[in-house]
Amino acid sequence: MAVFSSCASYVRFEHVVCRKLRYVRPKDIEEFLQTVLATARKREQVLKGGTLLWRAQSGYTDRLSSKSADLEVYVPGPHPPDRMEPFADRALEGRASPKGIPVLYLSIERDTALTEMRPALRSTISVAQFAVVKDLRIIDCSFDSAGTPLWPQYLVVNGNEADLSLMMAEPSPDERERSVWTDIDIAFAKPIDRSDYLASYAPTQITAELFKSEGYDGIKYRSALRETGHNVALFDLGAAKIDPTSCALFEATKIDFEFREIT
């Protein structure tokens, strides 16, 4: 049975691939990834063909409203269907997409897709509905996730786990597994500043590519911006097709934030 060596194993993996060795990785990191793969099997889920999902894009496209001999009137409208689909030959850095390798990011709920855009007040967002074209085999990273880290007794020092209490033993293998998968779920959900000088998406990109290489069609993970929301990343851009009649334009009318001090 595959067992994680520590409940902080993901944190070490993240540290190594972000700051030390990314493409030629140490043996213990490769062993960690194989354990992720082995424990992923109980998190398999079938996304049924016909399932409706949502995709949002910032902004709008001007639409011709009326036209006369000397005047054309344009009004804001949703982006057209081809603008709501990802480019097939290019991609920015994303949670599951290295630069240049596009992935289809969708949300289970419409409001999650809108919220994931992190809109400013009064900004406009175009949204469209997609339908899954066939049954897809995905990994649900949110399965059994606690939603918050489970390893407060650990600290990563120079890439090694250190027990702060010096007395607390590692939890059971099941609890270690739950802790690691909670960290994976949080990592996929966490918004990243594109101006960040660190390769913050590298750990999730490697994890997603691991699942892709094993024939999985995508991943599911919770939204960090909407408490009950979930997102999916599908590796095949053709795995879900847009409904051209579903494109709609929304405006952000209210935004609420709560803050906590990090000590």
C-alpha positions in Angstrom: 0.0 0.0 0.0 1.3 3.4 -0.9 1.9 5.6 2.1 3.1 9.2 2.4 6.2 9.6 4.6 4.9 12.8 6.2 1.8 14.8 6.5 3.9 17.7 5.2 5.1 15.8 2.1 3.3 18.1 -0.3 5.0 21.1 1.3 8.4 19.6 0.7 7.5 18.8 -2.9 6.3 22.3 -3.4 9.5 23.8 -2.0 11.8 21.5 -4.1 10.1 22.1 -7.4 9.7 25.8 -6.9 13.2 26.6 -5.6 15.6 23.7 -6.2 15.0 21.0 -8.9 12.0 21.1 -11.2 12.7 18.9 -14.2 15.2 16.4 -12.9 13.8 15.7 -9.4 15.2 13.9 -6.4 14.3 10.3 -5.8 12.1 11.1 -2.8 10.1 13.6 -4.8 9.5 11.0 -7.6 8.4 8.6 -4.9 6.0 11.2 -3.5 4.5 11.7 -7.0 4.0 7.9 -7.4 2.2 7.9 -4.0 0.0 10.7 -5.2 -0.8 8.7 -8.3 -1.6 5.5 -6.2 -3.8 7.3 -3.8 -5.5 9.3 -6.6 -7.4 6.1 -7.7 -9.8 6.3 -4.8 -10.5 9.9 -5.9 -11.5 9.0 -9.4 -14.8 10.4 -10.6 -16.8 10.2 -13.8 -17.9 13.5 -15.2 -21.0 12.4 -17.2 -21.4 13.3 -20.8 -24.0 16.1 -21.1 -22.9 17.7 -17.8 -23.3 21.5 -18.0 -20.3 23.6 -17.0 -19.5 27.3 -17.1 -16.6 29.5 -18.4 -16.2 33.2 -17.8 -14.0 35.9 -19.4 -13.4 39.5 -18.4 -15.0 42.3 -20.4 -17.4 42.6 -23.2 -17.7 43.0 -27.0 -19.4 45.9 -28.6 -22.6 44.9 -30.5 -24.4 46.9 -33.1 -27.7 47.9 -31.7 -29.1 50.1 -34.4 -28.0 51.6 -37.7 -29.2 54.5 -39.8 -27.8 56.3 -42.9 -25.5 58.4 -40.7 -25.3 56.7 -37.3 -24.4 53.3 -35.9 -25.2 52.7 -32.2 -23.2 50.0 -30.3 -23.9 48.6 -26.9 -21.9 46.2 -24.7 -22.7 42.5 -25.3 -21.1 39.2 -24.2 -18.0 38.0 -26.0 -18.8 35.8 -29.0 -18.5 32.0 -28.7 -15.0 31.9 -30.3 -13.8 34.4 -27.7 -15.1 32.3 -24.9 -13.1 29.3 -25.9 -9.3 29.0 -25.1 -6.8 29.4 -27.9 -5.8 26.0 -29.2 -2.2 26.9 -30.0 -1.2 29.1 -27.0 -1.7 29.4 -23.2 -0.5 31.5 -20.3 0.7 30.0 -17.1 -2.2 28.4 -15.2 -2.9 26.0 -12.4 -2.9 23.0 -14.7 -1.4 24.5 -17.9 2.3 25.3 -18.4 2.9 28.1 -20.8 2.0 27.1 -24.3 -0.1 24.0 -23.3 -3.7 25.0 -23.1 -6.2 23.5 -20.7 -10.0 24.0 -20.7 -10.9 25.6 -17.3 -14.5 25.5 -16.4 -16.7 25.8 -13.2 -19.4 23.5 -11.9 -21.6 26.5 -11.1 -22.2 29.7 -13.1 -21.5 32.0 -10.1 -18.2 30.2 -9.3 -17.1 31.0 -12.9 -18.0 34.6 -12.4 -16.3 34.9 -9.0 -13.1 33.2 -10.3 -12.5 36.2 -12.5 -11.9 38.3 -9.3 -13.8 41.2 -10.7 -13.7 44.8 -9.6 -16.9 46.5 -8.6 -19.0 47.5 -11.7 -16.7 45.5 -14.0 -18.3 43.4 -16.7 -17.9 39.6 -17.3 -18.9 37.5 -20.2 -20.0 33.9 -19.3 -21.0 30.9 -21.4 -22.3 27.4 -20.8 -20.4 24.3 -22.0 -21.6 20.7 -22.2 -19.3 17.7 -21.7 -19.3 15.6 -24.9 -18.7 12.2 -23.3 -18.1 10.5 -20.0 -14.7 11.8 -18.6 -12.5 10.2 -16.0 -11.2 12.9 -13.6 -9.5 13.1 -10.3 -11.4 15.0 -7.6 -8.8 16.7 -5.5 -11.5 18.0 -3.1 -12.5 14.5 -2.1 -12.0 14.2 1.7 -10.2 17.5 1.7 -10.5 19.4 5.0 -10.2 22.8 3.1 -7.6 24.1 5.6 -4.0 22.7 6.2 -3.8 19.8 8.7 -0.1 20.0 9.6 0.3 23.1 11.9 3.1 21.3 13.8 5.4 21.3 10.8 7.7 23.8 9.2 9.8 23.5 6.1 13.4 24.5 6.8 15.9 24.3 3.9 13.5 21.9 2.2 13.3 19.5 5.2 10.3 19.0 7.5 11.0 19.9 11.1 8.7 19.0 14.0 8.3 22.2 15.9 7.1 20.5 19.1 9.9 17.9 18.8 7.4 15.6 20.6 4.5 15.1 18.2 4.7 11.9 16.1 3.5 11.6 12.6 -0.3 10.8 12.4 -1.6 7.6 11.0 -1.2 6.8 7.3 -4.8 7.7 6.6 -4.4 11.1 8.3 -1.2 11.7 6.4 -3.0 11.0 3.2 -5.8 13.3 4.0 -3.3 16.0 5.0 -1.4 15.8 1.7 -4.6 15.7 -0.4 -5.9 18.7 1.5 -2.7 20.6 0.5 -3.1 19.5 -3.1 -6.7 20.8 -3.1 -5.7 24.1 -1.6 -2.8 24.5 -4.0 -5.1 24.1 -7.1 -7.7 26.5 -5.5 -5.3 29.2 -4.5 -5.2 32.3 -6.7 -1.8 33.2 -7.9 -0.5 36.7 -8.8 0.8 36.5 -12.3 3.5 39.0 -11.4 4.9 36.6 -8.8 8.6 36.0 -9.5 8.4 32.4 -8.1 7.2 29.5 -10.2 4.1 29.2 -8.0 2.1 27.1 -10.4 4.9 24.6 -11.0 3.7 22.1 -8.3 0.1 22.0 -9.6 1.3 21.8 -13.2 3.5 18.8 -12.4 0.6 17.2 -10.5 -1.8 17.8 -13.4 0.6 16.5 -15.9 1.1 13.3 -13.8 -2.7 12.6 -14.0 -2.7 13.5 -17.7 0.1 11.1 -18.4 -1.9 8.3 -16.8 -4.9 8.8 -19.1 -7.1 10.9 -16.9 -9.2 13.5 -18.6 -9.0 16.3 -16.0 -9.1 17.3 -12.4 -11.7 18.8 -10.1 -10.8 21.2 -7.2 -12.6 23.5 -4.9 -12.8 27.3 -5.4 -10.9 29.4 -3.0 -13.1 32.4 -3.9 -16.6 30.8 -3.4 -17.0 28.6 -0.4 -19.4 26.1 -2.0 -17.9 26.3 -5.5 -15.9 23.8 -7.6 -13.8 24.0 -10.8 -12.6 21.5 -13.3 -9.6 21.6 -15.7 -10.0 19.4 -18.7 -6.9 18.4 -20.6 -8.6 18.0 -24.0 -10.0 21.4 -25.3 -12.7 19.4 -27.2 -13.9 17.6 -24.1 -16.7 20.1 -23.7 -18.5 22.2 -26.3 -19.9 25.7 -26.0 -23.6 26.4 -26.4 -23.4 29.5 -28.7 -26.8 30.7 -27.5 -25.7 30.7 -23.8 -23.3 33.7 -23.9 -24.4 36.4 -21.5 -23.0 39.5 -20.0 -22.9 40.2 -16.2 -21.9 43.2 -14.0 -20.3 42.8 -10.6 -22.7 44.8 -8.4 -21.5 43.8 -4.9 -18.2 42.5 -3.5 -17.6 41.5 0.1 -14.3 40.6 1.7 -13.3 39.5 5.2 -9.7 39.8 6.4 -7.6 38.1 9.1 -4.2 39.2 10.3 -1.4 36.7 9.7 0.9 36.5 12.7 
